Structures are given as structure tokens and as C-alpha cells.
């Protein structure tokens, strides 16, 4: 079974100090899921909603810097775990993923 990925630009908050954060533009590399399975994906086996952090960790494969002068993306200095430290970042990742998910 092959895994399909897609890219999306977004800005996420990054912790820069105690109770301080700044928004950083990133290119998220997302693992795609079939659109008709989204309802099952957002719920656990008991029918309770899964957390944004859990969902984001499952679909955010990699983060990259936005396009530079070369027209290419490059790995960011921080990783997916850094992004998911803040609940609001996980919520942004999940909402962006759901909005950009290919509907085919």
C-alpha cells in the first residue's frame, strides 16, 4: 500500500519562552487519508473524539521552510514534535489538513 502525501503552507505558533510564542511560516508535508474515512479517523474506537495533538501527529509527516529564492523547500530547524508542543498549533495543523485534504 503506497502512502500519498501533499504539501500545504501554514503558520504555526512555536514556543520561544515561558508562555511566549511566535508564529512561524512552514510548509507542512501531510500524509493523505481517503476523504470518505475522515469521520472514522477523527473518532476513537469508543466513539469519542481524538485530540488535535494525536490527529496532527498522525498526519503531519514533515515540516519544511517555505520556498526560497531557489524555488525549493528545505528542512526546518525544528521538527514535528516541536510544532505539537502547543495545543493551538496542533489545532491549526488539523484544521489545515482537513481543509486541504484532496477530495478524490
DSSP file (Angstrom, degrees, kcal/mol; ACC not computed):
  #  RESIDUE AA STRUCTURE BP1 BP2  ACC     N-H-->O    O-->H-N    N-H-->O    O-->H-N    TCO  KAPPA ALPHA  PHI   PSI    X-CA   Y-CA   Z-CA
    1    1 A X              0   0    0      0, 0.0     2,-0.2     0, 0.0     0, 0.0   0.000 360.0 360.0 360.0 122.4    0.0    0.0    0.0
    2    2 A X        -     0   0    0      1,-0.0     2,-0.5     0, 0.0     0, 0.0  -0.583 360.0-133.4 -87.4 149.7    1.5    3.3   -1.1
    3    3 A X        -     0   0    0     -2,-0.2     2,-0.4    30,-0.0    30,-0.1  -0.889  15.3-151.1-103.9 128.5    1.3    6.4    1.0
    4    4 A X        -     0   0    0     -2,-0.5    28,-3.3    28,-0.3     2,-0.3  -0.797  13.4-168.4 -97.9 138.7    0.3    9.6   -0.7
    5    5 A X  E     -A   31   0A   0     -2,-0.4     2,-0.3    26,-0.2    26,-0.2  -0.867   5.6-169.8-121.9 159.5    1.5   13.0    0.7
    6    6 A X  E     -A   30   0A   0     24,-2.0    24,-3.2    -2,-0.3     2,-0.3  -0.969  16.7-128.0-143.4 160.4    0.5   16.6   -0.1
    7    7 A X  E     +A   29   0A   0     -2,-0.3     2,-0.3    22,-0.2    22,-0.2  -0.782  22.7 176.8-111.0 150.3    2.0   19.9    0.9
    8    8 A X  E     -A   28   0A   0     20,-1.7    20,-3.2    -2,-0.3     2,-0.3  -0.966  25.6-128.3-153.5 136.9    0.3   23.0    2.4
    9    9 A X  E     +A   27   0A   0     -2,-0.3     2,-0.3    18,-0.2    18,-0.2  -0.658  41.6 150.4 -81.6 139.1    1.6   26.4    3.6
   10   10 A X  E     -A   26   0A   0     16,-2.2    16,-3.2    -2,-0.3     2,-0.5  -0.975  40.7-125.7-158.2 164.6    0.6   27.4    7.1
   11   11 A X  E     -A   25   0A   0     -2,-0.3     2,-0.3    14,-0.3    14,-0.2  -0.979  29.9-176.8-117.5 130.3    1.7   29.5   10.1
   12   12 A X  E     -A   24   0A   0     12,-2.2    12,-2.7    -2,-0.5     2,-0.3  -0.933  28.6-109.2-127.5 149.2    2.0   27.8   13.4
   13   13 A X  E     -A   23   0A   0     -2,-0.3     2,-0.4    10,-0.2    73,-0.3  -0.576  30.3-163.2 -77.3 139.2    2.9   29.1   16.9
   14   14 A X  E     -A   22   0A   0      8,-2.7     8,-1.9    -2,-0.3     2,-0.3  -0.977  25.2-114.1-121.7 135.1    6.3   28.0   18.3
   15   15 A X  E     +A   21   0A   0     -2,-0.4     6,-0.3    67,-0.3     3,-0.1  -0.537  38.6 167.5 -68.7 124.8    7.2   28.3   22.0
   16   16 A X  E     -     0   0A   0      4,-2.5     2,-0.3    -2,-0.3     5,-0.2   0.416  65.3 -15.0-118.0  -3.4   10.0   30.8   22.4
   17   17 A X  E >  S-A   20   0A   0      3,-1.4     3,-2.0     0, 0.0     2,-0.4  -0.960 102.3 -40.8-178.0 179.5    9.9   31.2   26.2
   18   18 A X  T 3  S-     0   0    0      1,-0.3     3,-0.1    -2,-0.3    -3,-0.0  -0.462 129.1 -14.4 -63.3 117.2    7.7   30.5   29.1
   19   19 A X  T 3  S+     0   0    0     -2,-0.4     2,-0.4     1,-0.2    -1,-0.3   0.707 117.1 111.8  59.9  23.2    4.2   31.4   28.0
   20   20 A X  E <   +A   17   0A   0     -3,-2.0    -4,-2.5     2,-0.0    -3,-1.4  -0.976  37.3 162.6-126.0 141.2    5.6   33.2   24.9
   21   21 A X  E     -A   15   0A   0     -2,-0.4     2,-0.3    -6,-0.3    -6,-0.2  -0.961  20.8-152.0-147.9 164.2    5.3   32.1   21.3
   22   22 A X  E     -A   14   0A   0     -8,-1.9    -8,-2.7    -2,-0.3     2,-0.4  -0.978  27.1-111.8-136.8 152.9    5.7   33.4   17.8
   23   23 A X  E     -A   13   0A   0     -2,-0.3     2,-0.4   -10,-0.2   -10,-0.2  -0.712  32.5-168.6 -87.3 132.8    4.0   32.4   14.6
   24   24 A X  E     -A   12   0A   0    -12,-2.7   -12,-2.2    -2,-0.4     2,-0.3  -0.976  20.7-125.6-123.7 130.1    6.4   30.8   12.0
   25   25 A X  E     +A   11   0A   0     -2,-0.4    41,-0.4   -14,-0.2     2,-0.3  -0.585  40.1 167.7 -74.3 135.0    5.5   30.1    8.4
   26   26 A X  E     -A   10   0A   0    -16,-3.2   -16,-2.2    -2,-0.3     2,-0.6  -0.903  38.7-125.7-137.2 166.1    6.1   26.5    7.4
   27   27 A X  E     -AB   9  64A   0     37,-2.8    37,-2.3    -2,-0.3     2,-0.4  -0.983  31.7-149.5-110.6 115.8    5.3   24.1    4.6
   28   28 A X  E     -AB   8  63A   0    -20,-3.2   -20,-1.7    -2,-0.6     2,-0.7  -0.718   4.1-151.2 -88.1 133.7    3.6   21.0    6.1
   29   29 A X  E     -AB   7  62A   0     33,-3.0    32,-2.6    -2,-0.4    33,-1.4  -0.928  24.4-166.5-102.4 114.4    4.0   17.7    4.4
   30   30 A X  E     -AB   6  60A   0    -24,-3.2   -24,-2.0    -2,-0.7     2,-0.5  -0.801  22.5-129.7-108.7 142.3    0.9   15.7    5.2
   31   31 A X  E     -A    5   0A   0     28,-2.8   -26,-0.2    -2,-0.3     2,-0.1  -0.777  35.3-130.8 -82.5 127.7    0.0   12.0    4.8
   32   32 A X        -     0   0    0    -28,-3.3     2,-0.3    -2,-0.5   -28,-0.3  -0.470  21.1-167.0 -80.6 150.6   -3.2   11.8    3.0
   33   33 A X        -     0   0    0     -2,-0.1     2,-0.1    69,-0.1     5,-0.1  -0.951  40.1 -86.9-128.0 153.8   -6.2    9.6    4.0
   34   34 A X    >   -     0   0    0     -2,-0.3     3,-2.3     1,-0.2     4,-0.2  -0.399  35.7-131.5 -60.2 133.1   -9.2    8.8    1.9
   35   35 A X  G >  S+     0   0    0     67,-0.3     3,-1.4     1,-0.3     4,-0.3   0.830 105.2  60.6 -57.7 -34.3  -11.7   11.5    2.3
   36   36 A X  G 3  S+     0   0    0      1,-0.3    -1,-0.3     2,-0.1     4,-0.2   0.531 101.1  56.3 -73.9  -3.1  -14.5    9.1    2.9
   37   37 A X  G <> S+     0   0    0     -3,-2.3     4,-2.1     1,-0.1    -1,-0.3   0.339  75.5  98.6-105.5   4.8  -12.6    7.8    6.0
   38   38 A X  H <> S+     0   0    0     -3,-1.4     4,-2.1     1,-0.2     5,-0.2   0.900  78.8  55.8 -60.4 -42.7  -12.4   11.2    7.8
   39   39 A X  H  4 S+     0   0    0     -4,-0.3     4,-0.4     1,-0.2    -1,-0.2   0.912 112.4  41.9 -58.0 -44.0  -15.3   10.5   10.1
   40   40 A X  H >4 S+     0   0    0      1,-0.2     3,-0.7    -4,-0.2    -1,-0.2   0.853 111.1  58.0 -70.1 -34.0  -13.8    7.3   11.4
   41   41 A X  H 3< S+     0   0    0     -4,-2.1    -2,-0.2     1,-0.2    -1,-0.2   0.863 103.4  50.8 -65.9 -37.9  -10.3    9.0   11.6
   42   42 A X  T 3< S+     0   0    0     -4,-2.1     8,-2.6    -5,-0.1     2,-0.3   0.589 107.0  63.5 -80.0  -8.5  -11.4   11.8   14.0
   43   43 A X  B <  S-D   49   0B   0     -3,-0.7     6,-0.2    -4,-0.4     2,-0.1  -0.874  77.1-131.5-115.5 147.4  -13.1    9.4   16.4
   44   44 A X    >   -     0   0    0      4,-3.2     3,-2.0    -2,-0.3     6,-0.0  -0.294  43.4 -87.2 -84.7-179.1  -11.5    6.6   18.6
   45   45 A X  T 3  S+     0   0    0      1,-0.3    -1,-0.1     2,-0.1    -2,-0.0   0.768 128.4  54.8 -61.5 -27.0  -12.9    3.1   18.8
   46   46 A X  T 3  S-     0   0    0      2,-0.1    -1,-0.3     3,-0.0     3,-0.1   0.442 120.0-106.9 -86.4   0.1  -15.3    4.1   21.6
   47   47 A X  S <  S+     0   0    0     -3,-2.0     2,-0.3     1,-0.3    -2,-0.1   0.501  78.0 131.7  87.6   4.1  -16.8    6.9   19.5
   48   48 A X        -     0   0    0      1,-0.1    -4,-3.2    -5,-0.0    -1,-0.3  -0.645  65.4-100.2 -87.5 147.7  -15.1    9.7   21.5
   49   49 A X  B     -D   43   0B   0     -2,-0.3    -6,-0.2    -6,-0.2     2,-0.2  -0.395  34.3-126.6 -67.7 142.7  -13.3   12.4   19.6
   50   50 A X        -     0   0    0     -8,-2.6    -1,-0.1     1,-0.1     2,-0.1  -0.524  32.6 -97.3 -83.1 156.2   -9.5   12.1   19.3
   51   51 A X     >  -     0   0    0     -2,-0.2     4,-2.4     1,-0.1     5,-0.2  -0.364  23.0-121.5 -73.9 153.3   -7.3   15.0   20.4
   52   52 A X  H  > S+     0   0    0      1,-0.2     4,-3.1     2,-0.2     5,-0.2   0.890 114.7  54.5 -58.5 -39.7   -5.9   17.5   17.9
   53   53 A X  H  > S+     0   0    0      2,-0.2     4,-2.3     1,-0.2    -1,-0.2   0.918 109.1  46.9 -62.5 -43.7   -2.4   16.6   19.0
   54   54 A X  H  > S+     0   0    0      2,-0.2     4,-1.2     1,-0.2    -2,-0.2   0.922 115.5  45.6 -63.7 -44.8   -3.0   12.9   18.4
   55   55 A X  H  X S+     0   0    0     -4,-2.4     4,-1.4     1,-0.2     3,-0.3   0.925 113.4  49.1 -65.1 -45.3   -4.5   13.6   15.0
   56   56 A X  H  X S+     0   0    0     -4,-3.1     4,-2.8     1,-0.2     3,-0.3   0.899 108.0  53.9 -62.8 -41.2   -1.8   16.1   13.9
   57   57 A X  H  < S+     0   0    0     -4,-2.3    -1,-0.2    -5,-0.2    -2,-0.2   0.808 108.3  52.2 -63.2 -28.2    1.0   13.7   15.0
   58   58 A X  H  < S+     0   0    0     -4,-1.2    -1,-0.2    -3,-0.3    -2,-0.2   0.818 121.4  26.9 -78.1 -31.6   -0.6   11.0   12.7
   59   59 A X  H  < S+     0   0    0     -4,-1.4   -28,-2.8    -3,-0.3     2,-1.0   0.694  96.2  87.3-109.0 -21.6   -0.8   13.1    9.5
   60   60 A X  E  <  +B   30   0A   0     -4,-2.8   -30,-0.2   -30,-0.2     3,-0.1  -0.706  48.8 171.5 -83.4 105.1    2.0   15.7    9.8
   61   61 A X  E     -     0   0A   0    -32,-2.6     2,-0.3    -2,-1.0    -1,-0.2   0.873  59.4 -13.7 -82.1 -40.9    4.9   13.8    8.3
   62   62 A X  E     -B   29   0A   0    -33,-1.4   -33,-3.0    17,-0.1     2,-0.4  -0.986  54.7-135.8-159.3 155.2    7.5   16.6    8.0
   63   63 A X  E     -B   28   0A   0     -2,-0.3    13,-1.2   -35,-0.2     2,-0.3  -0.967  24.0-177.3-120.4 144.7    7.8   20.4    8.1
   64   64 A X  E     -BC  27  75A   0    -37,-2.3   -37,-2.8    -2,-0.4    11,-0.2  -0.911  32.2 -98.7-134.2 159.5    9.9   22.4    5.7
   65   65 A X  E     - C   0  74A   0      9,-3.7     9,-0.5    -2,-0.3   -39,-0.1  -0.501  51.2 -99.2 -72.5 147.7   10.8   26.0    5.2
   66   66 A X        -     0   0    0    -41,-0.4     8,-0.2     1,-0.2    -1,-0.1  -0.159  60.2 -63.4 -61.5 165.1    8.7   27.9    2.6
   67   67 A X        -     0   0    0      4,-0.1     6,-0.2     6,-0.1    -1,-0.2  -0.186  57.8-164.2 -52.3 135.2   10.1   28.4   -0.9
   68   68 A X    >   -     0   0    0      4,-1.2     3,-1.6    -3,-0.1    -1,-0.1  -0.267  45.9 -70.5-104.3-163.4   13.2   30.4   -1.1
   69   69 A X  T 3  S+     0   0    0      1,-0.3    -2,-0.1     2,-0.1     0, 0.0   0.775 131.1  60.0 -62.3 -26.6   15.0   32.1   -3.9
   70   70 A X  T 3  S-     0   0    0      2,-0.2    -1,-0.3     1,-0.1     3,-0.1   0.623 109.8-121.9 -77.9 -12.2   16.0   28.7   -5.3
   71   71 A X  S <  S+     0   0    0     -3,-1.6     2,-0.3     1,-0.3    -2,-0.1   0.631  77.3 108.1  80.2  12.9   12.3   27.7   -5.6
   72   72 A X        -     0   0    0     -6,-0.1    -4,-1.2     0, 0.0    -1,-0.3  -0.876  65.3-127.2-122.1 154.8   12.9   24.7   -3.3
   73   73 A X        -     0   0    0     -2,-0.3     2,-0.3    -6,-0.2    -7,-0.1  -0.645  23.2-161.4 -93.8 159.4   11.9   23.9    0.2
   74   74 A X  E     -C   65   0A   0     -9,-0.5    -9,-3.7    -2,-0.2     0, 0.0  -0.949  32.1 -84.2-136.2 156.0   14.4   22.8    2.9
   75   75 A X  E     -C   64   0A   0     -2,-0.3   -11,-0.2   -11,-0.2     2,-0.1  -0.286  48.1-121.2 -58.3 145.6   14.1   21.1    6.2
   76   76 A X        -     0   0    0    -13,-1.2   -13,-0.1     2,-0.3    -1,-0.1  -0.440  17.4-115.5 -83.6 162.6   13.2   23.4    9.1
   77   77 A X  S    S+     0   0    0     -2,-0.1     2,-0.3     2,-0.1    -1,-0.1   0.674 101.8  50.0 -72.5 -17.1   15.5   23.8   12.2
   78   78 A X  S    S-     0   0    0      1,-0.0    -2,-0.3     2,-0.0     2,-0.2  -0.744  79.3-139.0-116.6 168.7   12.7   22.3   14.3
   79   79 A X     >  -     0   0    0     -2,-0.3     4,-1.7   -17,-0.1     3,-0.5  -0.530  35.6 -82.1-121.7-174.4   10.6   19.2   13.8
   80   80 A X  H  > S+     0   0    0      1,-0.2     4,-2.0     2,-0.2     5,-0.1   0.879 124.4  56.7 -57.5 -41.6    7.0   17.9   14.1
   81   81 A X  H  4 S+     0   0    0      1,-0.2    -1,-0.2     2,-0.2     4,-0.2   0.877 105.2  52.1 -60.5 -37.6    7.4   17.3   17.9
   82   82 A X  H >4 S+     0   0    0     -3,-0.5     3,-1.1     1,-0.2   -67,-0.3   0.906 108.8  50.6 -63.2 -41.4    8.3   21.0   18.3
   83   83 A X  H >< S+     0   0    0     -4,-1.7     3,-0.8     1,-0.2    -2,-0.2   0.878 107.4  53.7 -62.9 -38.7    5.2   22.0   16.4
   84   84 A X  T 3< S+     0   0    0     -4,-2.0    -1,-0.2     1,-0.2    -2,-0.2   0.367  79.9  92.6 -85.4   6.4    2.9   19.9   18.5
   85   85 A X  T <  S+     0   0    0     -3,-1.1     2,-0.5    -4,-0.2    -1,-0.2   0.851  82.9  59.1 -64.9 -33.3    4.1   21.3   21.9
   86   86 A X  S <> S-     0   0    0     -3,-0.8     4,-1.9    -4,-0.3     3,-0.4  -0.837  76.2-144.5-101.7 132.3    1.3   23.8   21.8
   87   87 A X  H  > S+     0   0    0     -2,-0.5     4,-2.3     1,-0.2     5,-0.2   0.882 102.5  56.4 -58.3 -39.0   -2.4   22.7   21.6
   88   88 A X  H  > S+     0   0    0      1,-0.2     4,-1.9     2,-0.2    -1,-0.2   0.846 105.1  51.9 -65.7 -31.8   -3.2   25.7   19.4
   89   89 A X  H  > S+     0   0    0     -3,-0.4     4,-2.5     2,-0.2    -1,-0.2   0.917 109.1  50.0 -67.6 -42.6   -0.5   24.6   16.9
   90   90 A X  H  X S+     0   0    0     -4,-1.9     4,-2.5     1,-0.2    -2,-0.2   0.896 109.7  51.4 -61.9 -39.5   -2.0   21.1   16.7
   91   91 A X  H  X S+     0   0    0     -4,-2.3     4,-2.5     2,-0.2    -1,-0.2   0.895 110.0  49.1 -64.5 -39.8   -5.4   22.6   16.1
   92   92 A X  H  X S+     0   0    0     -4,-1.9     4,-2.4     2,-0.2     5,-0.2   0.911 111.0  50.6 -64.8 -42.4   -4.1   24.7   13.3
   93   93 A X  H  X S+     0   0    0     -4,-2.5     4,-2.6     2,-0.2    -2,-0.2   0.938 113.1  45.1 -60.9 -47.7   -2.4   21.6   11.8
   94   94 A X  H  X S+     0   0    0     -4,-2.5     4,-2.6     2,-0.2     5,-0.2   0.920 114.3  47.3 -65.6 -44.3   -5.6   19.5   11.9
   95   95 A X  H  X S+     0   0    0     -4,-2.5     4,-2.0     2,-0.2    -1,-0.2   0.895 114.0  47.9 -66.9 -37.4   -7.9   22.2   10.6
   96   96 A X  H  X S+     0   0    0     -4,-2.4     4,-2.2    -5,-0.2    -2,-0.2   0.919 111.6  51.2 -65.6 -43.1   -5.4   23.0    7.7
   97   97 A X  H  X S+     0   0    0     -4,-2.6     4,-1.5    -5,-0.2    -2,-0.2   0.939 111.7  46.2 -58.2 -49.0   -5.1   19.3    6.9
   98   98 A X  H  < S+     0   0    0     -4,-2.6    -1,-0.2     1,-0.2    -2,-0.2   0.873 113.9  48.4 -65.0 -37.0   -8.9   18.8    6.8
   99   99 A X  H  < S+     0   0    0     -4,-2.0    -1,-0.2    -5,-0.2    -2,-0.2   0.851 119.3  38.2 -70.4 -33.7   -9.4   21.9    4.6
  100  100 A X  H  < S+     0   0    0     -4,-2.2    -2,-0.2    -5,-0.2    -1,-0.2   0.544  83.0 124.5 -96.0  -8.3   -6.6   20.9    2.2
  101  101 A X  S  < S-     0   0    0     -4,-1.5   -69,-0.0    -5,-0.2    -3,-0.0  -0.308  70.9-111.4 -57.5 124.3   -7.3   17.2    2.1
  102  102 A X        -     0   0    0      1,-0.1   -67,-0.3    -2,-0.1   -69,-0.1  -0.328  19.9-146.4 -58.0 137.0   -7.8   16.1   -1.5
  103  103 A X              0   0    0      1,-0.2    -1,-0.1   -69,-0.1    -2,-0.1   0.050 360.0 360.0 -95.7  24.4  -11.5   15.0   -2.0
  104  104 A X              0   0    0    -69,-0.0    -1,-0.2     0, 0.0   -70,-0.1   0.438 360.0 360.0 -96.5 360.0  -10.8   12.3   -4.6
